[in-house]
Amino acid sequence: MRYGSDKVCLISAVPALGFKVSTAQNADHTLTVTFTGSGHVSQITATIVPSARAAVRETSF
């Protein structure tokens, strides 16, 4: 992901073997990339509001 002054954009998202990748961007300032595999989901959400930051959420089931 790359942070700009008014938006976040995806540069690259390459899933590991056995995982799929999807993206969601409902607004220019926030981007979510989700990696889904058998029994595991990794979700990275990047935003520039109120400042540039990213959060990672891991879920295993």
Predicted model as a PDB file, atoms N, CA, C, CB and O in Angstrom, pLDDT in the B-factor column:
MODEL        1                                                                  
ATOM      1  N   MET A   1       0.842  -1.167   0.000  1.00 95.00           N  
ATOM      2  CA  MET A   1       0.000   0.000   0.000  1.00 95.00           C  
ATOM      3  C   MET A   1       0.889   1.233   0.000  1.00 95.00           C  
ATOM      4  CB  MET A   1      -0.959  -0.004   1.210  1.00 95.00           C  
ATOM      5  O   MET A   1       2.015   1.221   0.497  1.00 95.00           O  
ATOM      6  N   ARG A   2       0.353   2.276  -0.565  1.00 96.00           N  
ATOM      7  CA  ARG A   2       1.066   3.548  -0.575  1.00 96.00           C  
ATOM      8  C   ARG A   2       0.117   4.629  -0.058  1.00 96.00           C  
ATOM      9  CB  ARG A   2       1.596   3.895  -2.013  1.00 96.00           C  
ATOM     10  O   ARG A   2      -1.042   4.708  -0.465  1.00 96.00           O  
ATOM     11  N   TYR A   3       0.634   5.452   0.841  1.00 96.00           N  
ATOM     12  CA  TYR A   3      -0.129   6.561   1.395  1.00 96.00           C  
ATOM     13  C   TYR A   3       0.156   7.814   0.589  1.00 96.00           C  
ATOM     14  CB  TYR A   3       0.209   6.781   2.887  1.00 96.00           C  
ATOM     15  O   TYR A   3       1.315   8.185   0.403  1.00 96.00           O  
ATOM     16  N   GLY A   4      -0.890   8.466   0.111  1.00 94.00           N  
ATOM     17  CA  GLY A   4      -0.760   9.757  -0.544  1.00 94.00           C  
ATOM     18  C   GLY A   4      -1.319  10.839   0.366  1.00 94.00           C  
ATOM     19  O   GLY A   4      -1.731  10.552   1.490  1.00 94.00           O  
ATOM     20  N   SER A   5      -1.339  12.047  -0.096  1.00 91.00           N  
ATOM     21  CA  SER A   5      -1.851  13.137   0.734  1.00 91.00           C  
ATOM     22  C   SER A   5      -3.362  13.068   0.914  1.00 91.00           C  
ATOM     23  CB  SER A   5      -1.471  14.469   0.127  1.00 91.00           C  
ATOM     24  O   SER A   5      -3.890  13.565   1.908  1.00 91.00           O  
ATOM     25  N   ASP A   6      -4.066  12.453  -0.046  1.00 94.00           N  
ATOM     26  CA  ASP A   6      -5.521  12.388   0.054  1.00 94.00           C  
ATOM     27  C   ASP A   6      -6.093  11.001  -0.238  1.00 94.00           C  
ATOM     28  CB  ASP A   6      -6.130  13.383  -0.885  1.00 94.00           C  
ATOM     29  O   ASP A   6      -7.312  10.854  -0.329  1.00 94.00           O  
ATOM     30  N   LYS A   7      -5.240   9.975  -0.389  1.00 96.00           N  
ATOM     31  CA  LYS A   7      -5.755   8.634  -0.637  1.00 96.00           C  
ATOM     32  C   LYS A   7      -4.721   7.553  -0.319  1.00 96.00           C  
ATOM     33  CB  LYS A   7      -6.201   8.510  -2.081  1.00 96.00           C  
ATOM     34  O   LYS A   7      -3.528   7.819  -0.175  1.00 96.00           O  
ATOM     35  N   VAL A   8      -5.225   6.336  -0.215  1.00 97.00           N  
ATOM     36  CA  VAL A   8      -4.389   5.150  -0.027  1.00 97.00           C  
ATOM     37  C   VAL A   8      -4.578   4.296  -1.276  1.00 97.00           C  
ATOM     38  CB  VAL A   8      -4.767   4.351   1.302  1.00 97.00           C  
ATOM     39  O   VAL A   8      -5.709   4.099  -1.722  1.00 97.00           O  
ATOM     40  N   CYS A   9      -3.483   3.785  -1.846  1.00 96.00           N  
ATOM     41  CA  CYS A   9      -3.620   2.938  -3.035  1.00 96.00           C  
ATOM     42  C   CYS A   9      -2.823   1.652  -2.855  1.00 96.00           C  
ATOM     43  CB  CYS A   9      -3.148   3.690  -4.304  1.00 96.00           C  
ATOM     44  O   CYS A   9      -1.845   1.594  -2.109  1.00 96.00           O  
ATOM     45  N   LEU A  10      -3.272   0.636  -3.558  1.00 96.00           N  
ATOM     46  CA  LEU A  10      -2.639  -0.674  -3.491  1.00 96.00           C  
ATOM     47  C   LEU A  10      -1.490  -0.740  -4.490  1.00 96.00           C  
ATOM     48  CB  LEU A  10      -3.665  -1.795  -3.763  1.00 96.00           C  
ATOM     49  O   LEU A  10      -1.667  -0.428  -5.668  1.00 96.00           O  
ATOM     50  N   ILE A  11      -0.329  -1.143  -4.026  1.00 97.00           N  
ATOM     51  CA  ILE A  11       0.825  -1.345  -4.894  1.00 97.00           C  
ATOM     52  C   ILE A  11       0.904  -2.821  -5.293  1.00 97.00           C  
ATOM     53  CB  ILE A  11       2.137  -0.889  -4.188  1.00 97.00           C  
ATOM     54  O   ILE A  11       1.060  -3.140  -6.472  1.00 97.00           O  
ATOM     55  N   SER A  12       0.798  -3.714  -4.314  1.00 97.00           N  
ATOM     56  CA  SER A  12       0.887  -5.145  -4.595  1.00 97.00           C  
ATOM     57  C   SER A  12       0.313  -5.933  -3.428  1.00 97.00           C  
ATOM     58  CB  SER A  12       2.350  -5.566  -4.866  1.00 97.00           C  
ATOM     59  O   SER A  12       0.445  -5.535  -2.270  1.00 97.00           O  
ATOM     60  N   ALA A  13      -0.330  -7.062  -3.746  1.00 97.00           N  
ATOM     61  CA  ALA A  13      -0.838  -7.977  -2.719  1.00 97.00           C  
ATOM     62  C   ALA A  13      -0.722  -9.390  -3.285  1.00 97.00           C  
ATOM     63  CB  ALA A  13      -2.336  -7.635  -2.310  1.00 97.00           C  
ATOM     64  O   ALA A  13      -1.553  -9.811  -4.090  1.00 97.00           O  
ATOM     65  N   VAL A  14       0.292 -10.107  -2.870  1.00 97.00           N  
ATOM     66  CA  VAL A  14       0.564 -11.446  -3.397  1.00 97.00           C  
ATOM     67  C   VAL A  14       0.291 -12.462  -2.288  1.00 97.00           C  
ATOM     68  CB  VAL A  14       2.043 -11.566  -3.923  1.00 97.00           C  
ATOM     69  O   VAL A  14       0.990 -12.484  -1.275  1.00 97.00           O  
ATOM     70  N   PRO A  15      -0.727 -13.301  -2.483  1.00 97.00           N  
ATOM     71  CA  PRO A  15      -1.057 -14.283  -1.439  1.00 97.00           C  
ATOM     72  C   PRO A  15      -0.084 -15.454  -1.414  1.00 97.00           C  
ATOM     73  CB  PRO A  15      -2.469 -14.805  -1.642  1.00 97.00           C  
ATOM     74  O   PRO A  15       0.472 -15.841  -2.441  1.00 97.00           O  
ATOM     75  N   ALA A  16       0.111 -16.009  -0.221  1.00 95.00           N  
ATOM     76  CA  ALA A  16       0.913 -17.225  -0.069  1.00 95.00           C  
ATOM     77  C   ALA A  16       0.139 -18.399  -0.678  1.00 95.00           C  
ATOM     78  CB  ALA A  16       1.252 -17.497   1.443  1.00 95.00           C  
ATOM     79  O   ALA A  16      -1.066 -18.304  -0.912  1.00 95.00           O  
ATOM     80  N   LEU A  17       0.829 -19.475  -0.925  1.00 96.00           N  
ATOM     81  CA  LEU A  17       0.212 -20.672  -1.482  1.00 96.00           C  
ATOM     82  C   LEU A  17      -0.970 -21.105  -0.614  1.00 96.00           C  
ATOM     83  CB  LEU A  17       1.246 -21.813  -1.598  1.00 96.00           C  
ATOM     84  O   LEU A  17      -0.833 -21.236   0.602  1.00 96.00           O  
ATOM     85  N   GLY A  18      -2.119 -21.324  -1.231  1.00 96.00           N  
ATOM     86  CA  GLY A  18      -3.313 -21.737  -0.511  1.00 96.00           C  
ATOM     87  C   GLY A  18      -4.192 -20.596  -0.031  1.00 96.00           C  
ATOM     88  O   GLY A  18      -5.242 -20.836   0.564  1.00 96.00           O  
ATOM     89  N   PHE A  19      -3.776 -19.347  -0.282  1.00 98.00           N  
ATOM     90  CA  PHE A  19      -4.564 -18.183   0.115  1.00 98.00           C  
ATOM     91  C   PHE A  19      -5.096 -17.451  -1.108  1.00 98.00           C  
ATOM     92  CB  PHE A  19      -3.724 -17.234   0.977  1.00 98.00           C  
ATOM     93  O   PHE A  19      -4.510 -17.517  -2.189  1.00 98.00           O  
ATOM     94  N   LYS A  20      -6.210 -16.754  -0.928  1.00 98.00           N  
ATOM     95  CA  LYS A  20      -6.773 -15.865  -1.940  1.00 98.00           C  
ATOM     96  C   LYS A  20      -6.691 -14.450  -1.377  1.00 98.00           C  
ATOM     97  CB  LYS A  20      -8.264 -16.263  -2.313  1.00 98.00           C  
ATOM     98  O   LYS A  20      -6.653 -14.251  -0.162  1.00 98.00           O  
ATOM     99  N   VAL A  21      -6.666 -13.472  -2.281  1.00 98.00           N  
ATOM    100  CA  VAL A  21      -6.614 -12.079  -1.847  1.00 98.00           C  
ATOM    101  C   VAL A  21      -7.809 -11.333  -2.423  1.00 98.00           C  
ATOM    102  CB  VAL A  21      -5.282 -11.406  -2.281  1.00 98.00           C  
ATOM    103  O   VAL A  21      -8.227 -11.583  -3.553  1.00 98.00           O  
ATOM    104  N   SER A  22      -8.356 -10.408  -1.623  1.00 98.00           N  
ATOM    105  CA  SER A  22      -9.414  -9.521  -2.100  1.00 98.00           C  
ATOM    106  C   SER A  22      -9.165  -8.136  -1.521  1.00 98.00           C  
ATOM    107  CB  SER A  22     -10.834 -10.054  -1.700  1.00 98.00           C  
ATOM    108  O   SER A  22      -8.502  -7.988  -0.495  1.00 98.00           O  
ATOM    109  N   THR A  23      -9.701  -7.134  -2.187  1.00 98.00           N  
ATOM    110  CA  THR A  23      -9.537  -5.762  -1.721  1.00 98.00           C  
ATOM    111  C   THR A  23     -10.898  -5.071  -1.650  1.00 98.00           C  
ATOM    112  CB  THR A  23      -8.576  -4.980  -2.649  1.00 98.00           C  
ATOM    113  O   THR A  23     -11.832  -5.433  -2.366  1.00 98.00           O  
ATOM    114  N   ALA A  24     -10.989  -4.083  -0.784  1.00 98.00           N  
ATOM    115  CA  ALA A  24     -12.186  -3.259  -0.682  1.00 98.00           C  
ATOM    116  C   ALA A  24     -11.747  -1.826  -0.421  1.00 98.00           C  
ATOM    117  CB  ALA A  24     -13.143  -3.774   0.444  1.00 98.00           C  
ATOM    118  O   ALA A  24     -10.891  -1.565   0.425  1.00 98.00           O  
ATOM    119  N   GLN A  25     -12.352  -0.899  -1.165  1.00 96.00           N  
ATOM    120  CA  GLN A  25     -12.046   0.515  -0.971  1.00 96.00           C  
ATOM    121  C   GLN A  25     -13.330   1.302  -1.186  1.00 96.00           C  
ATOM    122  CB  GLN A  25     -10.912   1.001  -1.942  1.00 96.00           C  
ATOM    123  O   GLN A  25     -13.691   1.628  -2.317  1.00 96.00           O  
ATOM    124  N   ASN A  26     -14.016   1.604  -0.085  1.00 93.00           N  
ATOM    125  CA  ASN A  26     -15.272   2.342  -0.155  1.00 93.00           C  
ATOM    126  C   ASN A  26     -15.059   3.849  -0.189  1.00 93.00           C  
ATOM    127  CB  ASN A  26     -16.148   1.979   1.017  1.00 93.00           C  
ATOM    128  O   ASN A  26     -15.975   4.601  -0.522  1.00 93.00           O  
ATOM    129  N   ALA A  27     -13.859   4.286   0.152  1.00 95.00           N  
ATOM    130  CA  ALA A  27     -13.489   5.706   0.104  1.00 95.00           C  
ATOM    131  C   ALA A  27     -12.015   5.785  -0.263  1.00 95.00           C  
ATOM    132  CB  ALA A  27     -13.775   6.431   1.476  1.00 95.00           C  
ATOM    133  O   ALA A  27     -11.255   4.858   0.018  1.00 95.00           O  
ATOM    134  N   ASP A  28     -11.606   6.884  -0.888  1.00 96.00           N  
ATOM    135  CA  ASP A  28     -10.202   7.037  -1.297  1.00 96.00           C  
ATOM    136  C   ASP A  28      -9.238   6.954  -0.127  1.00 96.00           C  
ATOM    137  CB  ASP A  28     -10.010   8.355  -2.009  1.00 96.00           C  
ATOM    138  O   ASP A  28      -8.091   6.543  -0.305  1.00 96.00           O  
ATOM    139  N   HIS A  29      -9.674   7.333   1.059  1.00 97.00           N  
ATOM    140  CA  HIS A  29      -8.765   7.428   2.208  1.00 97.00           C  
ATOM    141  C   HIS A  29      -8.608   6.138   3.004  1.00 97.00           C  
ATOM    142  CB  HIS A  29      -9.240   8.497   3.122  1.00 97.00           C  
ATOM    143  O   HIS A  29      -7.813   6.104   3.944  1.00 97.00           O  
ATOM    144  N   THR A  30      -9.341   5.068   2.662  1.00 97.00           N  
ATOM    145  CA  THR A  30      -9.235   3.807   3.406  1.00 97.00           C  
ATOM    146  C   THR A  30      -9.248   2.624   2.438  1.00 97.00           C  
ATOM    147  CB  THR A  30     -10.392   3.677   4.436  1.00 97.00           C  
ATOM    148  O   THR A  30     -10.083   2.554   1.536  1.00 97.00           O  
ATOM    149  N   LEU A  31      -8.313   1.700   2.641  1.00 98.00           N  
ATOM    150  CA  LEU A  31      -8.179   0.511   1.796  1.00 98.00           C  
ATOM    151  C   LEU A  31      -8.011  -0.708   2.683  1.00 98.00           C  
ATOM    152  CB  LEU A  31      -6.980   0.647   0.816  1.00 98.00           C  
ATOM    153  O   LEU A  31      -7.232  -0.688   3.636  1.00 98.00           O  
ATOM    154  N   THR A  32      -8.745  -1.774   2.370  1.00 98.00           N  
ATOM    155  CA  THR A  32      -8.631  -3.024   3.110  1.00 98.00           C  
ATOM    156  C   THR A  32      -8.216  -4.139   2.156  1.00 98.00           C  
ATOM    157  CB  THR A  32      -9.965  -3.373   3.817  1.00 98.00           C  
ATOM    158  O   THR A  32      -8.811  -4.315   1.093  1.00 98.00           O  
ATOM    159  N   VAL A  33      -7.193  -4.885   2.546  1.00 98.00           N  
ATOM    160  CA  VAL A  33      -6.730  -6.059   1.797  1.00 98.00           C  
ATOM    161  C   VAL A  33      -6.938  -7.265   2.702  1.00 98.00           C  
ATOM    162  CB  VAL A  33      -5.210  -5.920   1.350  1.00 98.00           C  
ATOM    163  O   VAL A  33      -6.510  -7.267   3.856  1.00 98.00           O  
ATOM    164  N   THR A  34      -7.598  -8.294   2.170  1.00 98.00           N  
ATOM    165  CA  THR A  34      -7.912  -9.488   2.945  1.00 98.00           C  
ATOM    166  C   THR A  34      -7.307 -10.715   2.278  1.00 98.00           C  
ATOM    167  CB  THR A  34      -9.436  -9.654   3.099  1.00 98.00           C  
ATOM    168  O   THR A  34      -7.519 -10.960   1.091  1.00 98.00           O  
ATOM    169  N   PHE A  35      -6.553 -11.481   3.057  1.00 98.00           N  
ATOM    170  CA  PHE A  35      -5.990 -12.750   2.612  1.00 98.00           C  
ATOM    171  C   PHE A  35      -6.769 -13.856   3.312  1.00 98.00           C  
ATOM    172  CB  PHE A  35      -4.444 -12.846   2.920  1.00 98.00           C  
ATOM    173  O   PHE A  35      -6.847 -13.879   4.541  1.00 98.00           O  
ATOM    174  N   THR A  36      -7.348 -14.779   2.532  1.00 98.00           N  
ATOM    175  CA  THR A  36      -8.180 -15.839   3.087  1.00 98.00           C  
ATOM    176  C   THR A  36      -7.620 -17.194   2.693  1.00 98.00           C  
ATOM    177  CB  THR A  36      -9.636 -15.698   2.612  1.00 98.00           C  
ATOM    178  O   THR A  36      -7.384 -17.462   1.515  1.00 98.00           O  
ATOM    179  N   GLY A  37      -7.408 -18.052   3.692  1.00 97.00           N  
ATOM    180  CA  GLY A  37      -6.932 -19.407   3.468  1.00 97.00           C  
ATOM    181  C   GLY A  37      -7.757 -20.372   4.294  1.00 97.00           C  
ATOM    182  O   GLY A  37      -8.685 -19.964   4.991  1.00 97.00           O  
ATOM    183  N   SER A  38      -7.430 -21.621   4.220  1.00 94.00           N  
ATOM    184  CA  SER A  38      -8.150 -22.644   4.962  1.00 94.00           C  
ATOM    185  C   SER A  38      -7.983 -22.417   6.463  1.00 94.00           C  
ATOM    186  CB  SER A  38      -7.656 -24.050   4.568  1.00 94.00           C  
ATOM    187  O   SER A  38      -6.913 -22.659   7.022  1.00 94.00           O  
ATOM    188  N   GLY A  39      -9.056 -21.947   7.109  1.00 95.00           N  
ATOM    189  CA  GLY A  39      -9.022 -21.759   8.551  1.00 95.00           C  
ATOM    190  C   GLY A  39      -8.349 -20.499   9.036  1.00 95.00           C  
ATOM    191  O   GLY A  39      -8.126 -20.355  10.238  1.00 95.00           O  
ATOM    192  N   HIS A  40      -8.009 -19.562   8.134  1.00 97.00           N  
ATOM    193  CA  HIS A  40      -7.324 -18.351   8.576  1.00 97.00           C  
ATOM    194  C   HIS A  40      -7.655 -17.171   7.658  1.00 97.00           C  
ATOM    195  CB  HIS A  40      -5.805 -18.582   8.618  1.00 97.00           C  
ATOM    196  O   HIS A  40      -7.755 -17.319   6.440  1.00 97.00           O  
ATOM    197  N   VAL A  41      -7.821 -15.997   8.275  1.00 98.00           N  
ATOM    198  CA  VAL A  41      -8.034 -14.750   7.544  1.00 98.00           C  
ATOM    199  C   VAL A  41      -7.106 -13.688   8.117  1.00 98.00           C  
ATOM    200  CB  VAL A  41      -9.525 -14.292   7.626  1.00 98.00           C  
ATOM    201  O   VAL A  41      -7.052 -13.490   9.331  1.00 98.00           O  
ATOM    202  N   SER A  42      -6.379 -13.010   7.242  1.00 98.00           N  
ATOM    203  CA  SER A  42      -5.551 -11.857   7.624  1.00 98.00           C  
ATOM    204  C   SER A  42      -6.111 -10.645   6.905  1.00 98.00           C  
ATOM    205  CB  SER A  42      -4.025 -12.080   7.269  1.00 98.00           C  
ATOM    206  O   SER A  42      -6.259 -10.652   5.683  1.00 98.00           O  
ATOM    207  N   GLN A  43      -6.424  -9.598   7.670  1.00 98.00           N  
ATOM    208  CA  GLN A  43      -7.008  -8.393   7.095  1.00 98.00           C  
ATOM    209  C   GLN A  43      -6.169  -7.186   7.487  1.00 98.00           C  
ATOM    210  CB  GLN A  43      -8.473  -8.214   7.557  1.00 98.00           C  
ATOM    211  O   GLN A  43      -5.907  -6.950   8.667  1.00 98.00           O  
ATOM    212  N   ILE A  44      -5.751  -6.425   6.478  1.00 98.00           N  
ATOM    213  CA  ILE A  44      -4.949  -5.224   6.692  1.00 98.00           C  
ATOM    214  C   ILE A  44      -5.771  -4.032   6.212  1.00 98.00           C  
ATOM    215  CB  ILE A  44      -3.566  -5.308   5.941  1.00 98.00           C  
ATOM    216  O   ILE A  44      -6.193  -3.984   5.057  1.00 98.00           O  
ATOM    217  N   THR A  45      -5.992  -3.080   7.099  1.00 98.00           N  
ATOM    218  CA  THR A  45      -6.742  -1.878   6.745  1.00 98.00           C  
ATOM    219  C   THR A  45      -5.832  -0.676   6.917  1.00 98.00           C  
ATOM    220  CB  THR A  45      -8.028  -1.733   7.614  1.00 98.00           C  
ATOM    221  O   THR A  45      -5.297  -0.435   7.998  1.00 98.00           O  
ATOM    222  N   ALA A  46      -5.664   0.074   5.836  1.00 98.00           N  
ATOM    223  CA  ALA A  46      -4.825   1.271   5.849  1.00 98.00           C  
ATOM    224  C   ALA A  46      -5.696   2.491   5.624  1.00 98.00           C  
ATOM    225  CB  ALA A  46      -3.710   1.188   4.774  1.00 98.00           C  
ATOM    226  O   ALA A  46      -6.625   2.462   4.817  1.00 98.00           O  
ATOM    227  N   THR A  47      -5.392   3.564   6.342  1.00 97.00           N  
ATOM    228  CA  THR A  47      -6.147   4.805   6.199  1.00 97.00           C  
ATOM    229  C   THR A  47      -5.226   6.004   6.391  1.00 97.00           C  
ATOM    230  CB  THR A  47      -7.313   4.854   7.208  1.00 97.00           C  
ATOM    231  O   THR A  47      -4.130   5.885   6.938  1.00 97.00           O  
ATOM    232  N   ILE A  48      -5.687   7.143   5.936  1.00 97.00           N  
ATOM    233  CA  ILE A  48      -4.950   8.385   6.185  1.00 97.00           C  
ATOM    234  C   ILE A  48      -5.752   9.318   7.085  1.00 97.00           C  
ATOM    235  CB  ILE A  48      -4.615   9.089   4.859  1.00 97.00           C  
ATOM    236  O   ILE A  48      -5.341  10.451   7.336  1.00 97.00           O  
ATOM    237  N   VAL A  49      -6.905   8.836   7.574  1.00 95.00           N  
ATOM    238  CA  VAL A  49      -7.777   9.657   8.412  1.00 95.00           C  
ATOM    239  C   VAL A  49      -7.761   9.138   9.832  1.00 95.00           C  
ATOM    240  CB  VAL A  49      -9.214   9.674   7.864  1.00 95.00           C  
ATOM    241  O   VAL A  49      -8.098   7.967  10.003  1.00 95.00           O  
ATOM    242  N   PRO A  50      -7.423   9.843  10.826  1.00 95.00           N  
ATOM    243  CA  PRO A  50      -6.962  11.237  10.815  1.00 95.00           C  
ATOM    244  C   PRO A  50      -5.490  11.374  10.448  1.00 95.00           C  
ATOM    245  CB  PRO A  50      -7.198  11.865  12.166  1.00 95.00           C  
ATOM    246  O   PRO A  50      -5.025  12.472  10.144  1.00 95.00           O  
ATOM    247  N   SER A  51      -4.742  10.247  10.476  1.00 95.00           N  
ATOM    248  CA  SER A  51      -3.339  10.258  10.058  1.00 95.00           C  
ATOM    249  C   SER A  51      -3.029   8.901   9.424  1.00 95.00           C  
ATOM    250  CB  SER A  51      -2.375  10.557  11.274  1.00 95.00           C  
ATOM    251  O   SER A  51      -3.801   7.953   9.571  1.00 95.00           O  
ATOM    252  N   ALA A  52      -1.898   8.810   8.721  1.00 96.00           N  
ATOM    253  CA  ALA A  52      -1.523   7.569   8.048  1.00 96.00           C  
ATOM    254  C   ALA A  52      -1.245   6.470   9.065  1.00 96.00           C  
ATOM    255  CB  ALA A  52      -0.294   7.790   7.155  1.00 96.00           C  
ATOM    256  O   ALA A  52      -0.413   6.633   9.957  1.00 96.00           O  
ATOM    257  N   ARG A  53      -1.952   5.343   8.923  1.00 97.00           N  
ATOM    258  CA  ARG A  53      -1.761   4.209   9.824  1.00 97.00           C  
ATOM    259  C   ARG A  53      -2.349   2.960   9.191  1.00 97.00           C  
ATOM    260  CB  ARG A  53      -2.410   4.480  11.206  1.00 97.00           C  
ATOM    261  O   ARG A  53      -3.123   3.033   8.236  1.00 97.00           O  
ATOM    262  N   ALA A  54      -1.969   1.815   9.736  1.00 97.00           N  
ATOM    263  CA  ALA A  54      -2.507   0.538   9.272  1.00 97.00           C  
ATOM    264  C   ALA A  54      -2.816  -0.322  10.489  1.00 97.00           C  
ATOM    265  CB  ALA A  54      -1.508  -0.187   8.311  1.00 97.00           C  
ATOM    266  O   ALA A  54      -2.150  -0.233  11.521  1.00 97.00           O  
ATOM    267  N   ALA A  55      -3.838  -1.156  10.346  1.00 98.00           N  
ATOM    268  CA  ALA A  55      -4.219  -2.087  11.394  1.00 98.00           C  
ATOM    269  C   ALA A  55      -4.301  -3.474  10.775  1.00 98.00           C  
ATOM    270  CB  ALA A  55      -5.574  -1.678  12.060  1.00 98.00           C  
ATOM    271  O   ALA A  55      -4.762  -3.635   9.646  1.00 98.00           O  
ATOM    272  N   VAL A  56      -3.850  -4.472  11.524  1.00 98.00           N  
ATOM    273  CA  VAL A  56      -3.875  -5.860  11.060  1.00 98.00           C  
ATOM    274  C   VAL A  56      -4.764  -6.670  11.996  1.00 98.00           C  
ATOM    275  CB  VAL A  56      -2.432  -6.465  10.997  1.00 98.00           C  
ATOM    276  O   VAL A  56      -4.650  -6.579  13.218  1.00 98.00           O  
ATOM    277  N   ARG A  57      -5.649  -7.463  11.401  1.00 98.00           N  
ATOM    278  CA  ARG A  57      -6.511  -8.342  12.189  1.00 98.00           C  
ATOM    279  C   ARG A  57      -6.337  -9.766  11.686  1.00 98.00           C  
ATOM    280  CB  ARG A  57      -8.006  -7.898  12.103  1.00 98.00           C  
ATOM    281  O   ARG A  57      -6.516 -10.037  10.499  1.00 98.00           O  
ATOM    282  N   GLU A  58      -5.990 -10.671  12.586  1.00 98.00           N  
ATOM    283  CA  GLU A  58      -5.794 -12.087  12.263  1.00 98.00           C  
ATOM    284  C   GLU A  58      -6.904 -12.891  12.923  1.00 98.00           C  
ATOM    285  CB  GLU A  58      -4.386 -12.590  12.730  1.00 98.00           C  
ATOM    286  O   GLU A  58      -7.196 -12.717  14.106  1.00 98.00           O  
ATOM    287  N   THR A  59      -7.520 -13.780  12.137  1.00 98.00           N  
ATOM    288  CA  THR A  59      -8.576 -14.641  12.664  1.00 98.00           C  
ATOM    289  C   THR A  59      -8.320 -16.073  12.224  1.00 98.00           C  
ATOM    290  CB  THR A  59      -9.975 -14.164  12.191  1.00 98.00           C  
ATOM    291  O   THR A  59      -8.150 -16.342  11.034  1.00 98.00           O  
ATOM    292  N   SER A  60      -8.292 -16.982  13.174  1.00 97.00           N  
ATOM    293  CA  SER A  60      -8.160 -18.408  12.870  1.00 97.00           C  
ATOM    294  C   SER A  60      -9.402 -19.117  13.373  1.00 97.00           C  
ATOM    295  CB  SER A  60      -6.869 -19.017  13.511  1.00 97.00           C  
ATOM    296  O   SER A  60      -9.951 -18.775  14.420  1.00 97.00           O  
ATOM    297  N   PHE A  61      -9.837 -20.108  12.612  1.00 93.00           N  
ATOM    298  CA  PHE A  61     -11.019 -20.859  13.014  1.00 93.00           C  
ATOM    299  C   PHE A  61     -10.879 -22.309  12.630  1.00 93.00           C  
ATOM    300  CB  PHE A  61     -12.273 -20.270  12.389  1.00 93.00           C  
ATOM    301  O   PHE A  61     -11.781 -23.105  12.888  1.00 93.00           O  
TER     302      PHE A  61                                                      
ENDMDL                                                                          
END                                                                             
